[in-house]
Amino acid sequence: MLDDLVYSSDDLYGFKLVDVVESDRLLMLFQGETASVSIWLMARDDKEPAYRRFSKLMVGTSQYVPEANPLLDAVCQKIVARENSLSQTWINAIQELRFPVHVRDTPIRPADVPPARTDRRLMVPLRNIVDIGLLSKAGADVFYAGIRFDDLRNSAPGWNPENCRSSENASVTIVDFERFIEVAHEYGRKIMLTMNSLYPNGIEDQVIEGITRLVDAGVDGIILSDLNLISFVRKTWPNLKVATSVLMNISTPSGMEFLKEIGTNDVVLPRPMLLSEIAELAQGEGPDIEIFIARERCRFINAYCRSEHEFPAEEADKLGSYALCHQRWYSKDSEFTIDDRNKMESCGLCAIAALSRYPRVKTFKIVGRRMSGKQIAPFVQAASDILDRQLDSIEDVQTLITQHPELVCKPEICYYPQDLEKVWTIPPKVIESPKPPIPSNWQNVDRFWLALPYEKPSEPPPEYDGVAIGHETCTHLLPTKTQLRSWLEVLKDKRLIFVLPPLYGIKQHDRVQQLVSELASFNANSQIEFIANDMGTLFGLRKMLGPDAIISIGRLLVKMRDDPRLIRPGAKIDQHSIAFAPAILHLEELAKMLSINRAEISIPNVWPIWNSTVINKLTLHVGPTMLASGRACSYLSRQAKQKHLYIVPETCSRPCLGQDIEIKMAGDDTPFYLVNNALFSSNRPIGEIPAQIDRVIEHHKLQIL
């Protein structure tokens, strides 16, 4: 039907089909004289927004341009005429997305492309070897791609995040990558290997074998986040370029100093950083900086997301085919998605003009490892024009975008929004937090009470050893100096744990240093411990407080497969699978560097086999399991009436307090919770509880709207 639908047609208003892409749907890319249009085709789903629905199929567009309407109508007319004759096999094929890629262009030769830039670079994803010429001509200077291990995926059901992209279409085989290296070098381009996951014991040997083979083939560098792997690469190939992935969430001066300590060359900054924060970090010495400028913006932070993004086709109906942020959710009075799938095609081209004058901002990065070259090329060409013309104002960039009909500029898809609408504070209503009971055999564990943000300081009940204060995901919910003193005064002989969220930029870094100094001045008479949830803050605390301070690795840094859909009936992942194992070697490398012996964990899907002799103490957060945390606030986004999903306030009156909601997916009574800027689930773990758990932090209350 596909050939009959589009290839042989002469009535598509001057458009022709130039590519077909296997994404989370069948995506067809049409090219006209003045615009390109992406149209997708799916099996009918009444919960997904669409341009038109038919009895078996539905049609939509990924990016609207005025020229799309006649083309969409023409495609819809053909579907109406042919849909009733479609076999169920064809419908299933659409649902399982198994179509070939068609490329019908004259190849671009190495002599046809300009030389690669060396001062400011565009880094572009690569999925298909035929795209190297096209993207090089458009302005790509460096390519990046990840490899997959098909034998490992077959032998360990459920394992798929070799480079944080579960789809087979987002990665290539080692043989393909070797060919990528050869052809990229023919075009005068460098290519980076992306191996930016955290690897459990039993997988790192295969990862190292793959890296070694590609280093021998001439790969120009590696993007990593596993500290054990970084240490190995640095010792084995001291001159090989190493970039730290966005998965490390390095975002403060202490984080930059930490990277200097481990010896990396570049750092990819997290997506939710503000341009002003990036500019501050870019001054002075430190590793070269890479920032994102196009595609796939998400509310949640990559490093702290545990949501599964894609299940095998045969399990998608039972487990949900999308990431949790793209599911349809239902609360007591509304229906919504946490993130808007149609706003993932974000544009940050203005950041090139804003940041090019900072010497350490070397690389501007485009996302889209599952996309074809023709989909990515318009962004590459526009970004290349900005660099070549040395545009230095947002107005100039916006004018240039109007010259690229494939691109649009509007607030709701901006990668780096800066404005915040006025919000207000609503008093919280408090309910008991759902949590499993404390096991009877845990009579000797230390028990800590987690205080709500801005809760009035009070002594905990006698059965508790102390109180944990602070916040795991938002600096605006940290206590003030006055509140810290009040807690220290009421606790008397009880212990205090100060919990810190991931920090972004110099202002947040300096504010937290002041709070820590305030606490440290009381440390002679009080038992104060610290939990940090980003590597830079861990490094900064150790440097600031010295070797005797008690510091723990926060649970956001202990990544496990906690999406509860993984262990639902019908899921084919054995609880003993390596897919559920934490990256203990990576955590041990961090702990050894910073003299830490404790880590925090959520209630998991499967209790981990914790075989570390370095991290020999675990703290369990008894309460909802954190699945994903962001910097953008879901409450503020709702108040802005969805004009922008990624609002990051510089100052905040904390309107989210009391505005958390319980949500459920269609046909499923399992509760999830939107709490401040994070998503939680109620997990019921299987397996044996690790003996290293000697402390619990009890989350007693949620503030549910």
C-alpha positions as CSV (number, residue, x, y, z in Angstrom):
1,M,0.0,0.0,0.0
2,L,2.8,2.4,0.8
3,D,4.0,2.5,-2.8
4,D,0.5,3.0,-4.0
5,L,-0.1,5.7,-1.4
6,V,2.8,8.0,-2.1
7,Y,5.6,6.8,-4.4
8,S,3.6,6.5,-7.6
9,S,1.4,9.6,-7.0
10,D,1.4,12.7,-9.1
11,D,-1.4,14.5,-7.1
12,L,0.5,15.4,-4.0
13,Y,0.7,19.1,-4.7
14,G,4.3,19.1,-5.9
15,F,5.6,17.1,-2.9
16,K,7.5,13.8,-3.3
17,L,8.4,11.3,-0.6
18,V,12.1,11.3,0.1
19,D,12.4,9.2,3.3
20,V,10.5,6.8,5.5
21,V,11.7,6.5,9.1
22,E,11.0,3.9,11.7
23,S,10.3,5.9,14.8
24,D,7.6,5.3,17.4
25,R,5.3,5.5,14.4
26,L,5.7,5.3,10.6
27,L,7.1,8.7,9.7
28,M,7.1,9.9,6.0
29,L,9.2,12.9,5.0
30,F,7.9,14.8,2.0
31,Q,9.9,17.5,0.1
32,G,8.3,20.3,-1.8
33,E,9.7,23.3,-3.6
34,T,9.6,25.6,-0.6
35,A,9.0,23.3,2.4
36,S,9.4,19.9,3.9
37,V,6.6,18.2,5.7
38,S,6.7,15.2,8.0
39,I,3.5,13.1,8.1
40,W,3.1,10.1,10.4
41,L,0.8,7.1,10.1
42,M,-0.3,4.9,13.1
43,A,-2.8,2.2,13.9
44,R,-5.8,4.0,15.4
45,D,-5.6,5.1,19.0
46,D,-8.4,7.4,20.3
47,K,-6.2,8.7,23.1
48,E,-3.5,10.1,20.8
49,P,-4.0,13.5,19.1
50,A,-4.2,13.2,15.3
51,Y,-5.1,15.2,12.2
52,R,-7.7,12.6,11.2
53,R,-8.8,9.1,12.4
54,F,-10.2,6.4,10.2
55,S,-11.6,3.0,11.1
56,K,-8.1,1.3,11.3
57,L,-5.5,4.1,10.9
58,M,-4.9,7.7,11.9
59,V,-2.7,10.4,10.4
60,G,-0.9,13.4,11.9
61,T,2.0,15.8,11.3
62,S,5.1,16.2,13.4
63,Q,5.6,19.9,12.5
64,Y,2.9,22.0,11.1
65,V,3.5,24.3,8.1
66,P,0.7,26.0,6.0
67,E,1.7,23.9,3.0
68,A,0.9,20.7,5.0
69,N,-3.0,20.9,4.8
70,P,-3.4,20.0,1.1
71,L,-0.8,17.2,1.3
72,L,-2.5,15.8,4.5
73,D,-5.9,15.9,2.8
74,A,-4.5,14.1,-0.3
75,V,-2.9,11.4,1.9
76,C,-6.2,11.0,3.9
77,Q,-8.2,10.6,0.7
78,K,-6.0,7.8,-0.4
79,I,-6.4,6.1,3.0
80,V,-10.2,6.4,2.8
81,A,-10.1,4.8,-0.7
82,R,-7.9,1.9,0.3
83,E,-8.3,1.3,4.1
84,N,-11.1,-1.3,3.9
85,S,-9.0,-3.5,1.6
86,L,-6.0,-3.6,4.0
87,S,-5.2,-6.9,5.6
88,Q,-4.7,-7.2,9.3
89,T,-1.1,-8.2,8.6
90,W,-0.5,-4.8,7.1
91,I,-2.1,-3.0,10.1
92,N,0.0,-5.0,12.5
93,A,3.1,-4.1,10.4
94,I,2.2,-0.4,10.9
95,Q,1.9,-1.0,14.6
96,E,5.2,-2.8,14.8
97,L,7.0,-0.2,12.6
98,R,9.0,-2.5,10.4
99,F,9.4,-0.5,7.2
100,P,12.6,0.0,5.2
101,V,14.2,3.4,4.7
102,H,14.1,4.7,1.2
103,V,16.7,7.3,0.1
104,R,16.6,8.4,-3.5
105,D,19.2,11.1,-3.9
106,T,22.4,11.5,-5.8
107,P,25.3,10.9,-3.4
108,I,27.4,13.9,-2.2
109,R,31.1,13.4,-2.7
110,P,33.8,14.5,-0.2
111,A,34.9,17.1,-2.7
112,D,31.4,18.7,-2.5
113,V,31.5,19.6,1.2
114,P,33.2,22.5,3.0
115,P,36.0,21.9,5.4
116,A,35.0,21.2,9.0
117,R,35.3,24.0,11.5
118,T,37.8,23.8,14.3
119,D,36.9,26.7,16.6
120,R,33.2,26.2,17.0
121,R,31.7,22.9,16.0
122,L,28.3,21.4,15.2
123,M,27.9,17.9,16.5
124,V,25.2,15.9,14.7
125,P,23.8,12.4,15.3
126,L,24.4,9.7,12.6
127,R,22.1,6.8,11.9
128,N,22.8,5.9,8.3
129,I,26.0,6.0,6.4
130,V,24.4,7.6,3.4
131,D,23.7,10.7,5.6
132,I,27.3,11.6,6.1
133,G,27.6,13.5,2.8
134,L,24.3,15.2,3.2
135,L,24.9,16.4,6.8
136,S,28.6,17.3,6.1
137,K,27.4,19.6,3.2
138,A,24.7,21.1,5.5
139,G,27.4,22.0,8.0
140,A,28.1,19.1,10.4
141,D,31.6,19.2,11.8
142,V,31.5,16.2,14.2
143,F,29.2,13.1,14.2
144,Y,28.2,10.9,17.1
145,A,26.5,7.5,17.3
146,G,26.1,4.6,19.6
147,I,26.6,0.9,19.2
148,R,24.4,-1.9,20.3
149,F,25.2,-5.5,21.3
150,D,22.6,-7.7,19.7
151,D,23.9,-10.9,21.3
152,L,23.6,-9.3,24.7
153,R,20.1,-8.1,24.0
154,N,19.2,-11.7,23.0
155,S,20.9,-13.4,25.9
156,A,19.7,-10.9,28.6
157,P,16.0,-10.1,28.0
158,G,15.3,-6.5,29.0
159,W,18.8,-5.3,28.5
160,N,18.9,-2.5,25.9
161,P,20.5,0.7,27.2
162,E,24.0,0.4,25.9
163,N,24.0,4.1,25.1
164,C,20.7,5.3,26.7
165,R,18.7,4.6,23.5
166,S,16.6,1.4,23.8
167,S,15.4,1.4,20.1
168,E,17.4,-0.7,17.7
169,N,17.0,2.1,15.2
170,A,18.9,4.5,17.5
171,S,22.2,2.5,17.5
172,V,24.3,0.6,15.0
173,T,26.4,-2.6,15.1
174,I,30.2,-2.4,15.6
175,V,30.7,-3.3,12.0
176,D,28.5,-0.4,10.9
177,F,30.4,2.0,13.2
178,E,33.7,0.9,11.8
179,R,32.4,1.9,8.3
180,F,31.1,5.2,9.8
181,I,34.6,6.0,10.9
182,E,36.1,5.3,7.5
183,V,33.6,7.3,5.6
184,A,33.4,10.2,8.1
185,H,37.2,10.6,7.8
186,E,36.9,10.6,4.0
187,Y,34.7,13.7,4.4
188,G,37.1,15.3,6.8
189,R,34.8,14.8,9.8
190,K,35.4,13.4,13.2
191,I,33.1,10.9,14.9
192,M,32.5,10.3,18.6
193,L,31.4,7.0,20.1
194,T,28.5,7.4,22.5
195,M,28.7,4.9,25.3
196,N,27.0,7.0,28.0
197,S,25.1,4.5,30.0
198,L,26.0,3.1,33.5
199,Y,27.1,-0.5,33.2
200,P,26.5,-3.3,35.7
201,N,29.0,-6.0,36.5
202,G,29.0,-8.5,33.7
203,I,28.5,-6.0,30.9
204,E,31.5,-3.8,31.1
205,D,33.8,-6.5,29.6
206,Q,31.8,-6.5,26.4
207,V,31.6,-2.7,26.4
208,I,35.4,-2.5,26.8
209,E,35.9,-5.0,24.0
210,G,33.6,-2.9,21.7
211,I,35.4,0.4,22.6
212,T,38.8,-1.2,22.0
213,R,37.8,-2.4,18.6
214,L,36.6,1.1,17.6
215,V,39.6,2.9,19.1
216,D,41.8,0.6,16.9
217,A,39.5,1.6,13.9
218,G,40.3,5.3,14.5
219,V,37.3,6.7,16.5
220,D,38.1,10.3,17.5
221,G,36.7,10.2,21.0
222,I,34.1,8.7,23.4
223,I,31.2,10.2,25.3
224,L,30.9,8.5,28.7
225,S,29.2,8.8,32.1
226,D,30.4,5.6,33.9
227,L,33.2,6.6,36.2
228,N,34.8,3.1,36.1
229,L,34.8,3.2,32.3
230,I,36.3,6.8,32.3
231,S,39.1,5.6,34.6
232,F,39.8,2.6,32.3
233,V,39.8,4.7,29.1
234,R,42.1,7.4,30.7
235,K,44.6,4.8,31.8
236,T,44.5,2.8,28.5
237,W,44.4,5.7,26.0
238,P,45.6,8.8,27.7
239,N,45.4,10.9,24.5
240,L,41.9,9.9,23.4
241,K,39.3,12.6,23.8
242,V,36.7,11.9,26.5
243,A,33.6,13.9,26.9
244,T,31.3,13.5,29.9
245,S,27.7,12.8,29.0
246,V,24.7,14.9,29.9
247,L,23.9,11.8,32.1
248,M,26.5,13.0,34.6
249,N,24.5,16.2,35.1
250,I,27.6,18.4,35.7
251,S,26.2,21.9,36.2
252,T,28.2,23.8,38.9
253,P,31.8,25.1,39.5
254,S,32.4,22.1,41.8
255,G,31.3,19.8,39.0
256,M,33.8,21.4,36.6
257,E,36.5,20.9,39.2
258,F,35.5,17.3,39.6
259,L,35.9,16.8,35.8
260,K,39.4,18.3,36.0
261,E,40.1,15.7,38.7
262,I,39.1,12.8,36.6
263,G,40.7,14.1,33.4
264,T,38.0,14.6,30.9
265,N,38.2,17.0,27.9
266,D,34.6,18.1,27.3
267,V,31.4,18.3,29.2
268,V,27.8,18.1,27.8
269,L,25.7,20.4,30.0
270,P,22.2,19.4,31.1
271,R,19.3,20.6,29.0
272,P,17.5,22.6,31.7
273,M,20.3,25.0,32.4
274,L,19.6,28.7,31.7
275,L,21.7,30.6,29.2
276,S,22.9,32.9,31.9
277,E,24.1,30.0,34.0
278,I,25.9,28.5,31.1
279,A,27.6,31.8,30.4
280,E,28.8,32.0,34.0
281,L,30.2,28.5,34.0
282,A,31.9,29.1,30.6
283,Q,34.2,31.8,32.1
284,G,37.5,30.9,33.5
285,E,39.3,27.6,33.1
286,G,37.8,24.2,32.8
287,P,36.8,21.6,30.2
288,D,35.3,22.7,26.9
289,I,31.5,22.9,27.0
290,E,28.9,21.3,24.7
291,I,25.3,22.4,24.7
292,F,22.1,21.2,23.0
293,I,20.5,23.4,20.4
294,A,17.8,21.3,18.8
295,R,15.3,18.5,19.2
296,E,14.0,16.4,22.0
297,R,13.5,18.7,24.9
298,C,11.9,17.0,27.9
299,R,10.6,18.2,31.3
300,F,12.6,15.7,33.2
301,I,16.4,15.6,33.6
302,N,18.2,12.8,31.6
303,A,20.4,11.8,34.5
304,Y,17.5,11.3,36.9
305,C,14.9,9.6,34.7
306,R,14.0,6.0,35.3
307,S,11.1,5.8,32.9
308,E,11.4,3.1,30.2
309,H,11.1,4.8,26.8
310,E,10.4,1.9,24.6
311,F,9.2,-1.7,25.1
312,P,9.4,-4.5,22.5
313,A,6.5,-4.4,20.0
314,E,5.0,-7.7,21.3
315,E,4.8,-6.2,24.8
316,A,3.9,-2.6,24.0
317,D,0.1,-3.2,24.3
318,K,0.4,-4.7,27.8
319,L,3.1,-2.4,29.2
320,G,2.5,0.9,27.4
321,S,4.5,1.9,24.3
322,Y,5.7,5.3,25.5
323,A,7.7,6.9,28.2
324,L,5.7,7.7,31.3
325,C,5.8,11.5,30.5
326,H,4.0,10.8,27.2
327,Q,1.2,8.5,28.5
328,R,-2.3,9.8,28.9
329,W,-2.9,10.3,32.6
330,Y,-6.1,10.7,34.7
331,S,-6.5,12.5,38.0
332,K,-9.7,13.0,39.9
333,D,-10.7,15.9,37.7
334,S,-8.6,16.0,34.5
335,E,-6.9,14.2,31.7
336,F,-3.5,15.2,30.5
337,T,0.1,14.3,29.5
338,I,3.0,15.3,31.7
339,D,4.9,16.3,28.6
340,D,3.6,17.2,25.1
341,R,5.0,14.8,22.5
342,N,4.3,17.5,19.8
343,K,6.6,20.0,21.6
344,M,9.7,17.7,21.7
345,E,10.9,19.2,18.4
346,S,12.5,22.1,20.4
347,C,14.8,24.8,18.9
348,G,17.7,26.4,20.7
349,L,19.4,28.1,17.8
350,C,19.4,31.4,19.6
351,A,21.9,29.9,22.1
352,I,24.5,29.9,19.4
353,A,24.4,33.6,19.1
354,A,24.2,34.1,22.9
355,L,27.2,31.8,23.7
356,S,29.6,31.8,20.8
357,R,31.7,34.6,22.3
358,Y,32.7,32.4,25.3
359,P,35.9,30.6,24.4
360,R,35.1,27.4,26.3
361,V,31.7,26.9,24.6
362,K,33.1,24.8,21.7
363,T,30.3,22.5,20.5
364,F,26.6,23.0,19.7
365,K,24.8,19.6,19.7
366,I,21.7,18.4,17.8
367,V,19.7,15.5,19.2
368,G,18.0,12.8,17.1
369,R,19.8,9.4,16.9
370,R,16.6,7.8,15.5
371,M,16.1,10.5,12.9
372,S,17.1,10.5,9.2
373,G,19.6,12.9,7.8
374,K,16.8,14.8,5.9
375,Q,15.0,15.5,9.1
376,I,18.1,16.8,10.9
377,A,19.6,18.7,7.9
378,P,17.4,21.8,8.2
379,F,18.6,22.4,11.8
380,V,22.2,21.7,10.8
381,Q,22.0,24.2,7.9
382,A,20.5,26.9,10.0
383,A,23.0,26.4,12.8
384,S,25.8,26.5,10.3
385,D,24.5,29.7,8.8
386,I,24.5,31.3,12.3
387,L,28.1,30.3,12.9
388,D,29.3,31.3,9.5
389,R,27.6,34.7,9.5
390,Q,28.7,35.2,13.2
391,L,25.2,36.3,14.2
392,D,25.2,37.7,17.8
393,S,21.6,38.7,18.5
394,I,18.4,36.8,19.0
395,E,16.7,39.1,16.5
396,D,19.2,38.1,13.8
397,V,18.7,34.4,14.5
398,Q,14.9,34.8,14.3
399,T,15.2,36.6,11.0
400,L,17.4,33.8,9.7
401,I,14.9,31.1,10.8
402,T,12.2,32.7,8.6
403,Q,14.5,32.0,5.6
404,H,14.3,28.2,6.5
405,P,10.7,27.1,5.8
406,E,11.3,23.8,7.5
407,L,11.8,25.6,10.9
408,V,9.6,27.6,13.1
409,C,10.3,29.9,16.1
410,K,7.6,30.1,18.8
411,P,7.8,30.3,22.6
412,E,6.4,26.8,23.4
413,I,9.2,25.0,21.6
414,C,12.1,27.2,22.9
415,Y,15.0,25.2,24.3
416,Y,16.0,28.0,26.7
417,P,13.0,30.0,27.9
418,Q,13.8,32.8,30.3
419,D,10.4,34.4,31.2
420,L,8.2,33.4,34.1
421,E,4.6,34.4,34.5
422,K,3.4,35.6,37.9
423,V,2.4,32.8,40.2
424,W,0.9,32.6,43.6
425,T,1.1,30.5,46.7
426,I,-1.7,28.2,47.8
427,P,-1.7,26.7,51.4
428,P,-0.9,23.0,51.4
429,K,-3.3,20.2,52.2
430,V,-1.5,17.2,53.7
431,I,-2.3,13.5,53.5
432,E,-0.4,10.4,54.6
433,S,2.1,9.1,52.1
434,P,1.5,5.6,50.8
435,K,4.4,3.4,51.8
436,P,5.1,-0.3,52.6
437,P,5.4,-1.1,56.3
438,I,8.9,-1.3,57.9
439,P,9.9,-5.0,57.9
440,S,9.8,-6.6,61.3
441,N,13.4,-7.8,61.0
442,W,14.6,-4.2,60.8
443,Q,14.5,-3.5,64.5
444,N,18.0,-2.3,64.6
445,V,18.0,0.1,61.6
446,D,18.4,3.8,62.1
447,R,15.1,5.6,61.4
448,F,14.9,9.2,60.1
449,W,11.8,11.3,59.6
450,L,11.7,13.3,56.4
451,A,10.4,16.8,57.0
452,L,8.2,18.5,54.5
453,P,9.6,21.6,52.8
454,Y,9.1,24.5,55.1
455,E,7.6,22.3,57.9
456,K,7.8,24.0,61.3
457,P,10.8,22.6,63.2
458,S,9.8,20.1,65.8
459,E,11.4,17.1,67.6
460,P,10.5,13.8,65.9
461,P,8.8,11.0,67.9
462,P,11.0,9.1,70.3
463,E,11.3,6.0,68.0
464,Y,13.2,8.1,65.4
465,D,17.0,8.7,65.5
466,G,16.8,12.0,63.7
467,V,15.3,14.2,60.9
468,A,16.2,14.6,57.3
469,I,15.6,18.2,56.0
470,G,16.2,19.8,52.7
471,H,15.0,18.6,49.3
472,E,16.1,16.1,46.6
473,T,14.9,17.9,43.5
474,C,14.5,21.7,43.9
475,T,16.7,24.3,45.4
476,H,13.7,26.6,46.0
477,L,12.4,24.2,48.6
478,L,15.6,24.2,50.6
479,P,15.4,25.8,54.1
480,T,16.8,29.2,54.9
481,K,19.7,29.8,57.4
482,T,17.1,30.8,60.0
483,Q,15.2,27.6,59.6
484,L,18.4,25.5,59.8
485,R,19.2,27.1,63.1
486,S,15.7,26.4,64.4
487,W,16.0,22.7,63.5
488,L,19.3,22.5,65.3
489,E,17.9,24.0,68.4
490,V,14.9,21.7,68.6
491,L,16.7,18.4,67.7
492,K,18.8,18.5,70.9
493,D,20.5,15.0,70.9
494,K,18.8,13.8,67.7
495,R,20.8,13.7,64.4
496,L,20.3,15.8,61.4
497,I,20.7,14.9,57.7
498,F,20.8,17.8,55.2
499,V,19.5,16.7,51.8
500,L,20.7,18.6,48.7
501,P,19.2,18.5,45.2
502,P,21.2,18.8,41.9
503,L,22.6,22.3,41.6
504,Y,22.7,24.4,38.5
505,G,25.0,27.4,37.9
506,I,27.1,29.6,40.2
507,K,24.2,31.2,42.2
508,Q,22.8,28.0,43.4
509,H,26.3,26.6,44.1
510,D,27.1,29.7,46.2
511,R,23.8,29.7,48.1
512,V,24.2,26.0,49.1
513,Q,27.8,26.7,50.2
514,Q,26.5,29.3,52.6
515,L,23.9,26.9,54.0
516,V,26.5,24.2,54.4
517,S,28.9,26.6,56.2
518,E,26.0,27.5,58.6
519,L,25.5,23.9,59.4
520,A,29.3,23.2,59.7
521,S,29.6,25.9,62.3
522,F,27.3,23.8,64.5
523,N,29.0,20.5,63.8
524,A,31.1,20.4,66.9
525,N,27.9,19.9,69.0
526,S,25.6,18.1,66.5
527,Q,25.7,15.0,64.4
528,I,25.1,16.4,60.9
529,E,25.3,14.4,57.7
530,F,24.9,15.4,54.1
531,I,23.3,13.8,51.1
532,A,24.1,15.2,47.6
533,N,22.4,14.3,44.3
534,D,24.9,15.4,41.8
535,M,28.6,14.6,41.4
536,G,29.8,18.2,41.5
537,T,28.1,18.8,44.8
538,L,29.6,15.6,46.3
539,F,33.0,16.7,45.2
540,G,32.5,20.3,46.6
541,L,31.2,19.0,50.0
542,R,34.2,16.8,50.5
543,K,36.6,19.5,49.5
544,M,34.8,22.1,51.7
545,L,34.2,19.9,54.8
546,G,37.3,17.7,54.8
547,P,37.8,14.0,55.2
548,D,35.8,13.5,58.4
549,A,32.5,14.8,57.1
550,I,29.8,12.1,56.7
551,I,28.5,12.3,53.1
552,S,26.2,10.0,51.2
553,I,25.5,9.4,47.5
554,G,21.9,10.5,46.9
555,R,19.4,8.2,45.3
556,L,19.2,10.2,42.1
557,L,22.7,9.1,41.4
558,V,22.0,5.4,42.0
559,K,20.3,4.5,38.8
560,M,18.1,1.4,38.7
561,R,15.4,0.1,36.4
562,D,12.5,1.2,38.6
563,D,9.7,1.8,36.1
564,P,7.0,-0.5,37.6
565,R,5.7,-1.5,34.1
566,L,8.8,-3.7,33.8
567,I,7.5,-6.3,36.2
568,R,3.8,-6.2,35.3
569,P,2.2,-9.5,34.1
570,G,3.3,-10.0,30.5
571,A,6.7,-8.4,30.8
572,K,9.4,-10.9,29.7
573,I,12.2,-9.7,32.0
574,D,13.3,-12.2,34.6
575,Q,13.9,-10.7,38.0
576,H,17.4,-12.2,38.0
577,S,18.2,-10.5,34.7
578,I,21.3,-8.2,34.5
579,A,18.8,-5.6,33.3
580,F,17.9,-4.8,36.9
581,A,21.5,-4.7,38.2
582,P,22.9,-1.3,39.4
583,A,26.2,0.0,38.0
584,I,28.2,-0.8,41.1
585,L,31.6,-0.4,39.5
586,H,30.7,3.2,38.5
587,L,29.4,4.0,42.0
588,E,32.5,2.4,43.6
589,E,34.8,4.6,41.5
590,L,32.9,7.7,42.7
591,A,32.9,6.5,46.3
592,K,36.7,5.8,46.3
593,M,37.5,9.2,44.9
594,L,35.5,11.0,47.6
595,S,35.9,8.6,50.5
596,I,32.2,7.7,50.8
597,N,30.8,4.4,52.0
598,R,27.0,5.0,51.9
599,A,24.4,5.4,49.1
600,E,20.7,6.0,49.1
601,I,18.2,3.9,47.1
602,S,14.5,4.0,46.4
603,I,12.2,1.0,46.8
604,P,13.0,-0.8,43.5
605,N,11.3,-3.2,41.3
606,V,13.8,-5.9,42.2
607,W,16.0,-5.7,45.3
608,P,19.6,-5.5,44.0
609,I,22.3,-7.9,44.8
610,W,24.6,-5.4,46.4
611,N,28.1,-6.9,46.2
612,S,30.1,-3.8,46.9
613,T,32.8,-3.7,49.6
614,V,33.4,0.0,49.1
615,I,29.8,1.2,49.5
616,N,28.9,-1.1,52.4
617,K,26.0,0.9,53.8
618,L,22.7,1.6,52.2
619,T,19.9,4.0,53.1
620,L,16.4,3.1,51.9
621,H,13.8,5.8,51.2
622,V,10.6,4.3,52.5
623,G,7.8,5.9,50.5
624,P,7.1,6.5,46.8
625,T,9.8,5.5,44.3
626,M,11.3,8.4,42.4
627,L,11.1,7.7,38.7
628,A,12.1,11.0,37.1
629,S,12.9,14.5,38.3
630,G,13.1,17.7,36.3
631,R,14.1,21.3,36.8
632,A,11.0,22.7,35.2
633,C,8.1,22.8,37.5
634,S,4.9,21.0,36.4
635,Y,2.8,23.3,38.5
636,L,4.1,26.5,37.0
637,S,3.6,25.0,33.5
638,R,0.0,24.4,34.3
639,Q,-0.4,28.0,35.5
640,A,1.2,29.2,32.3
641,K,-1.6,27.3,30.5
642,Q,0.9,25.2,28.6
643,K,2.4,28.1,26.8
644,H,5.7,26.6,27.8
645,L,6.5,23.2,29.4
646,Y,10.0,24.1,30.6
647,I,9.6,27.1,32.9
648,V,12.6,27.4,35.3
649,P,12.1,30.2,37.8
650,E,15.1,32.1,39.1
651,T,13.2,33.0,42.2
652,C,10.0,31.3,43.3
653,S,7.2,31.7,45.9
654,R,6.9,27.9,46.1
655,P,3.3,27.7,44.7
656,C,3.8,23.9,44.2
657,L,3.4,23.2,47.9
658,G,0.0,21.5,48.3
659,Q,-0.4,21.1,44.6
660,D,0.8,17.5,44.1
661,I,-1.6,15.1,42.4
662,E,-2.3,11.3,42.2
663,I,-2.5,10.1,38.6
664,K,-3.3,6.9,36.8
665,M,-3.0,5.5,33.3
666,A,-6.1,4.4,31.3
667,G,-7.2,0.9,32.4
668,D,-4.7,0.7,35.2
669,D,-5.4,1.4,38.9
670,T,-1.7,1.7,39.8
671,P,-1.2,5.1,41.4
672,F,1.6,7.5,40.4
673,Y,2.3,10.9,41.9
674,L,3.4,14.2,40.5
675,V,5.3,15.8,43.4
676,N,6.8,19.3,42.9
677,N,9.1,18.7,39.9
678,A,9.3,14.9,40.1
679,L,7.3,11.8,39.1
680,F,6.9,8.9,41.7
681,S,5.4,5.5,41.7
682,S,4.3,3.0,44.3
683,N,6.6,0.0,43.8
684,R,6.2,-3.4,45.3
685,P,9.7,-5.0,45.1
686,I,10.5,-8.7,44.6
687,G,13.6,-10.6,45.7
688,E,15.7,-10.4,48.9
689,I,16.3,-7.2,50.8
690,P,20.0,-6.3,50.8
691,A,21.7,-6.8,54.1
692,Q,23.6,-3.5,53.7
693,I,20.4,-1.5,54.4
694,D,21.0,-0.2,57.9
695,R,19.0,3.1,57.7
696,V,15.6,4.2,56.4
697,I,14.3,7.7,55.7
698,E,10.6,7.6,56.0
699,H,8.5,9.8,53.7
700,H,5.3,10.2,55.8
701,K,3.4,12.8,53.9
702,L,2.6,13.9,50.4
703,Q,0.9,17.2,49.7
704,I,-1.9,16.0,47.4
705,L,-4.3,18.5,45.7
